[in-house]
């Protein structure tokens, strides 16, 4: 059984990933979010809920105890959050991090830089890539809510495929579950996720 800590557990991709983890794996989940009441009822046998902010060092350190994988699906002060996550994981001796960023952070879309909009994602990505963690950065295309799993991936340094096409949140969540439950898969890689 894998213990997975989901940071930003009320996020749209995170909610889909939580459902997939519970339906397709035996993973035990710890869901960390700022307002726990947003979740509603949870399976108390397989899910723990922590109401906290990722920037609360004490709460984050406590939530890290006993985890095998940390999956971060965050918004806001991304660089500050990335630093807090790397620090807490290092202190807890956890190596595996899955971090959702954005397509375009490596300038992999010809003719597009998206200016300062992507700077928080770029900065957070750099912080994680500079760590000694076994990270996987996920860089999804624009997202949709289709009930489908249909995606392909590209590596850092490759041109992003189909940047104008949307990819389902369920596709990204499927990749998160695969990464969390398959040791060594895409370790220390930054992968683009596009509509197949």
ROMI-495391 format. One record per residue: x, y, z of N, C-alpha, C, O in turn. Coordinates in steps of 0.001 Angstrom, whole numbers, plus 500000, padded with zeros to 6 digits. Atoms other than C-alpha are relative to their C-alpha. Layout:
XYZXYZXYZXYZ;...
END
This chain:
500847498811500000500000500000500000500886501244500000501859501336500749;499262498753500107501266503437499043499263501087500770498043501211500658;500580498853499296500680506454501295500276501251499182501430501591498917;499885498838500881500006509546499198499433501233500708498293501230501172;500435498713499472499818513110500505499643500889498817500482501138497951;500467499128501078497755515351498204499881501415500547499055501698501414;500005498597499587498476519051498635499151500799499023499343500726497810;500952499306500863495728521312497342498898499047499589498483499034498430;500904501119500289493245518445497582498638500414499478497896499566498982;501275499562500562490253520570496590500149500471498552499159500861497932;499794499610501390491801521404493213499258499069499055498970497922499398;500817500776500935489936520194490148500688498705499566500045497656499524;499305501235500366492602517717489027500133499104501229499948497891501132;499807500778498776493243516622492619498747499227500387498838498087500842;501236500722499668489577515743493160499801498789499093499366497730499544;500111501128500934489589513568490040501038498938500352500732497746500336;498955500948499622492897511980491088499626499243501267499853498036501358;500435500662498761491519511253494567499017498873499683499140497763500201;500989501014500389488586509410493016500683498813499311500372497661499615;499299501079500694490895507416490712500858499171500953500883497944500853;499219500747499010493234506497493577499100499032500762499446497864500942;500892500839499190490299505174495591499359498886499187499102497806499719;500655501002500844488741503301492661500969498966499429500574497828499173;499109500887500763491862501760491123501241499531500755502015498736500222;498817500400499237494492501362493867499598499695501443498448499890501838;500236500185498564494822500391497518500683501097500816500865500952502024;499274498906499344496608503681498328499193500588501157497965500662501119;500591499220498912495945505461501593500325501467499717501475501807499440;499845498605500368495420509184501011499910500919501211499097500709502111;500121498895499055496052512220503172499744501238499160500579501632498345;500419498842500787494228515221501746500218501261500815499594501447501860;499713498752499312495621518602502771499396501144499188499681501298498001;500616498844500637493574521689501977499650501026501061499604500714502251;500243498915499036492733525032503563498625499941500634498473500333501790;501362500062499454488992524433504026499446498595499797498907498275498737;500357501417500095488219520780504752498522499778499700498169498768499091;501442500202500222484443521257504634499656499930498511498598499417498147;500241500052501447484734521643500842499957498568499471499354498312498429;499913501375500483485405517916500530498715499214500174498430498325499372;501150500831499698482196516597502019500453498717500679501500498682501325;499695501280499358482156512974503189501173499315499307501309499377498085;498865500757500528485311510876502767499991498600500603499355498360501629;499851501369499513486151507199503219501034500014501132502240500002500883;499109499871498846487592507366506741500977498835500123501999498965500797;499087501138499952489197503948506288501226500171499120502266499557499362;498891499835500947491404505127503432500444501438499822501409501706499106;499712498583500209491441508912503691500093500729501332499207500624502180;499875499063498892492759511326506300499921501394499418500385501629498302;500135498620500465491965515023505992500740500915500966500576500822502183;499254499028499215494270517798507175499613501388499502499790501705498326;500351498635500362493005521369507212501196500891500342501490501137501512;498799499187499794496081523547506721500390500657498690499900500297497620;499388499350501158497963525810504364501368499368499789502060499047500756;498693500587500306501033524409502594501132500828500618502196500291500927;498958499141499436502982527391503956500072499956501523500922500614502122;499944500218498561502224526359507548501010498878500249500670497700500145;498900500963499904505562524637508218499716498856500961500007497699500660;500272501034498992504444522778511330498953499003499495499134497793499629;501054500878500519501255521404509729500504499165498828500181497983498712;499464500733501153503089520459506536500949498895500458500888497776499949;499073501008499475505829518649508464499244498837500632499624497679500460;500810501040499377503204516751510442499318499129498955499287497905499086;500693500746501058501280515761507298500953499109499211500527498101498647;498999500765500757504503514456505705500344498665500666500827497749500001;499591501203499273505010511803508403499326498755499425498103498697499302;500518501284500473504631508287507007499595499970498532499055498964498072;500401499955501405504067509365503392501076499381499103502265499405499421;499095500539501011505601507656500362500123500937498805501184501045498191;500077499131501174504546510136497674499288501279500390498312501249501140;500681498716499826503638513827497731499583500468498613500397500542497693;500557499487501255501382515123494960499487501407500278498580501589501090;500359498592499771501086518933494798499259500554498798499739500497497666;500885499441501020498287520580492846499548501361500532498441501500501052;500168498753499263498551524202493975499842501214499098500077501154497891;500072498689500655497921527820493030500429501030501038500480500740502233;499621498944499068499032531100494533501491500244499977502087500405498912;498563499714499844502560531656495838500814498744499700501375498125500603;499443501297500385503988528740493882501466499823500381501851498750500847;498581500145499644507699529445494431500156499793501500500926498937501936;499938500136498541507202529871498162499484498619500422500051497980501308;500546501325499699505071526719498248500989498906499613501172497941500355;499023500997500442507675524778496257501157499907500987501603498808501317;498912500007499013510410525821498706499556499288501282500313498496501844;500512500633498776508237524753501675499883498488499824500222497726500730;500161501437500265507482521373500073501355499309499961501540498272500599;498660500598500100511119520641499199500635499904501382501223498879501726;499420499989498656512219521612502715499347498941500888500046498192501571;500714500957499141509521519529504458500272498562499563500425497678500406;499719501353500472510133516498502239501412499579500366501638498437500766;498618500313499639513874516675502831500107499673501484500783498720501871;499971500231498550513341516913506588499349498665500371499789497993501304;500723501239499700510912513958506521500620498776499323500218497647499604;499369501119500696513139511828504258499147499406498900499307498236498551;500855500459501110510520511574501495500626500480498701501053501630498603;499317499650501248511885511532497953499045500270498826499379501067497949;500840499975501206508929511193495531499015501156500023498156501231500902;500877498836500124507194514431494446499434500076498591500167499983497607;500704499730501249504619514945491706499473501418500107498717501727501028;500336498582499882504140518648491007499384500484498696500013500411497641;500683499488501184501607520139488594500441501429499750500303502300500609;499564498678500436503016523117486720499139500403498799497915500297498862;500758499568501176502003524400483276500812499780498734502041499853498748;499291500031501277502818523877479632500589501395499773500026502401500204;499368498734500320505165526572478408501108500424500938501823501380500638;498989499550499036507455526765481448501422499802499502502349500442499998;498671500233500573510386525457479406500100500606498602500988500250497828;500029499374501326509535527615476358499915498950498899500571499066497864;500102501121500930508538524425474562498866500152498986498581499229498223;501061499740500970505702526000472573500511501065499036500598502236499408;499412499045500947507138527641469438499144501260499844497931501188499648;500679498725500186506273531337469190499217500493501200498610501563501135;500761499615498804504723531466472684500927500062501210501730499156501435;499301499927498708506230532674475959499021500230501134499347499983502295;501030499733498994503043533636477783500467500985501060499834501110502109;499535498913499141505074536409479443500051499656501466500346498526501855;499894500129498549504934536940483168498946499079500594499076498664501746;501054500888499483501790534804483523500589498686500480500151498136501490;499410501290499639503962531696483643501169500106500973501682499083501424;498840499859499112506716533138485831499851499263501326500811498621501752;500111500773498755505302531683489085500204498497499782500810497824500616;499826501420500313505175528239487439501458499697499648502014498686500075;498582500178500353508662528656485945500879499986501256501753499132501402;499187499894498780510111529699489316499832498770500887500817498244501405;500242501201499188508476526809491195500655498783499363501244497954500057;499398501122500718509629524362488517501514499992500193502102498933500412;498542499917499802513234525602488831500398499553501406501390498846501583;499701500379498610513156525192492614499954498481500156500834497890500782;500146501454499874511957521604492336501101499283499224501681498314499715;498952500643500799514391520718489556501384500135500641502257499301500403;498716499810499319517263522072491678500116499149501271501194499065501859;499982500813498780516304519783494593500596498626499710500878498291498560;499530501367500185517558516251495178498852498994500068499080497798500243;501173500866499948514007514867495158499840499189498719500370499559497671;500400500777501173512720512184492794498676500588499509497606500011499704;501190499260500428510311514662491242499558499575498605500333499028497820;500506499940501367508102514565488205499177501273499919498214501452500664;500774498794500281506892517924486933498998499626498922499370499052497899;501034500246501001503585517626485077499596501331499390499227502261500107;500295498763500717502956520288482427498829499773499061499031499558497866;501155500279500860499398519825481150499661501165499070499954502328499346;500601499019500904497828521599478202498794500615500695498497500277501841;501249499466499470494677523652478737499084498826500299499135497807499611;500758501125499465492171521486480586498512500054499670497937501123499465;501453500111500132488622520235480078499489498966501000500282498306501672;500609500917499032486193518144482143499420498747499357498550498105499944;500512501205500652485563515328479660500328498757500823501368498677501475;499803501269499303485174511854481131500744499055499062500183498086498550;499204500811500911488006510409479071501451499986500460501927500912501116;498557500089499794491584509233479375500601499839498606500561498758498020;499455499975501360493289510198476099501117501030499968500872502217499751;498892499050499931496741511719476354501306499379499537501472498159499501;498628500380500303500329511596475238500908500906500807500451501871501419;499061499195499223503461512995476824501207500395499149501543499738498163;498729499572500569506567514896475812500957500258501155500535500485502289;498975499758498992509826515360477677500494501443499905500314502103498881;499344498699500005511586518576478631500996500031498841501763499090498636;499131499876501163513422519827475563499311499631498704499808499969497629;500782500333501191510817518439473145498905501051499808498408501621500779;501099499085500293508261520650471429498699499411500533498415498229500335;501292500429499458504891520454473176499067499673498843498967500454497896;500909500411501073502370518584471002498587500499500277498137500511501422;501409499591499927498864519898470308499714501050501070498764500870501833;500219499032498926499131523007472552498633500684499942498161501192500959;501308499352500108495819524361471228498864499070500416497758499535500692;501037500965499631493906521159472062499958499838501513501001499812502167;500119500192498551492559520698475574500145498514500342499819497643499536;499863501354499490493332517593477622499112499886501239498954500855501981;500923500152498868490953516169480213500741499960501332501864499465501430;499463500102498643491573516560483912500148498529500398501067498161501129;499927501434499708490885512832484113501271499394499403501860498494500002;498753500479500603493835512224481743501192500357500880502058499519501133;498908499576499127496162514253483963499969499207501305501012498779501801;500143500781498765494798512486487052500454498559499797501067497973500689;499541501353500308495421509121485390501522499927500038502093498974500568;498539499970499982499059510100484876500516500133501429501505499493501788;499611499843498592499313511207488528499941498656500711500878498291501420;500157501302499334498012507826489727501077499027499511501673498310500315;498949500880500548500391505946487383501364500342500594502119499451500983;498706499573499454503359508009488589500128499643501479501191499214501927;499967500249498551502456507577492259500125498520500330500663498158501377;500047501433499685502043503812492021501011499168499206501039497944499336;498996500715500789504886502916489620501387500528500373501812501562499859;498685499517499572508293503231491306500927500254498809501035499432497899;499010499656501012510870504979489134499448500613498720500222501111497902;500584499483501239508424506088486419500197501508499904499711502254500754;499775498576500307509549509463484998500679500768501142500476501974501281;499264499308498930511767510230488025500930501054499424501654500802498461;499170498853500364513500513606487681499773500430498553500695500860497860;500400499560501336511626514348484464498932501083500115498224501186501117;501060498998500147509408517226483390499225499603498749499754499668497640;500741500550501126506634515869481193498816500887499612498039501320500462;501159499315500538504175517697478971498896498970499809499160497830499427;501144500895500175500697516175478870499033500660499032498473501718499318;500834499429501060498706516768475691498890499033499601498940497845499919;501093500817500512495519515503474091500544499092498910501173499560497961;499521500961500994496301512338472142499028499934498829499253499179497883;
END
